[in-house]
Amino acid sequence: LLGVPVEIVSDSAVQAFLDWETLSCSEERSFLHVVFGDSVHVTYYHASGRKFEVPGTLSHLTLVPGGAECRCGRRGGLETYFNGLELQRRYDEVLDRAGQERVPPETIRSRGLMRHLLNRSLLQDPCAEEVLEGATEALAVALANLVMLADESCMVLSGLYSSNDTRNFRKLRAAVARNLPEGYGAGLDLSMGLALPAEC
């Protein structure tokens, strides 16, 4: 129709490009790029310009052996504690205890419960703040494991936190550092990628 070749590029590739262009990590440094979309994907960008897709998705990294069941049928995965069924159960429990109405599923948009909690946190909602602590800790454990497995302390997170979430992002950074062995935490360089799926 247009008479020109058209190439379809995934959101994560566009996010990687935008964050590579705009962040200090682009200055000939290696870094891990974690993209939050329907699931959590990781790409390793080497200073040489080469990139390596990390197989699978971080969403299903086991955090709690034999823990709560995930949508995928496995137990104890990051997804359920960070942005899934167990996090929803915990949020409902906290809302019930506070005497507040549960949030209808349609209110929580496609970006998921974690994004909803971050938005509520901006309004200083104590229920959201309480539930965010557990979700942040779960994500921090997964990211700390990723840092150790890849032996790479520079990481960019895209598609979840926005420029309004700096307070919660600092909490995540502190939690990741706490979960790293001595020697890793000092060199941790966790950056917020500002490219969101809606911008791609």
Steps between C-alpha positions, in 0.01 A plus 500: 500500500779744590733373231791481745641207700355483853661314786312406816713559809406380847429747781794363697738569210374858476530541877854366488589747225344798678662416831834425334486843337393695807670339799856516625523124446537567129851635548676183390395310808350157537159478666200278561174637358187380681175574315166472680213422265267200493788324672851599609772458235874555530761587237872536566664783302876467482727802467618359166153563357395134510178401672388173652138413573465325835294185429153481652355767720595630841132473598540131573816516708426298815505720808330271751549126441156338530341844549179648365375374165558716194279539191746280311434212743841513669540591865692781666585701187573872490186576297253401769673694781598803296206558268266202516259289702684503833547877481128541423412276797724709726349827373144372557600392852644845583197681352262274699693567822482876436126478428544619142333363189697261286621636167294363208718312248396735218649791697842340480602562142705270280827627653412302809459522872853621574446809283165559673670483841772741389231745383314466832827551686535841334172589673649378831254211529613304811355171372692527173816599690476193722448258211772666292758412764454128441486536121815714501684246714398215267622693195821597680583136578451406133711791374777429751512139377518627143793731588689208655420254220607742227783649708384841377412775746368756249129456430229706329132438581245605235122497478409497870626801694439851371671826591233548770610181676844610616425434869388142432787450257749603771339245732545232233866597450563477876324162517704359210824616668390336828448169321846497341804348667768733629696650213214500250284770660762775483523481122125469437381740230123470470346749255142584414426468130239760412382342176154355566307257278245772415780712350615227263 
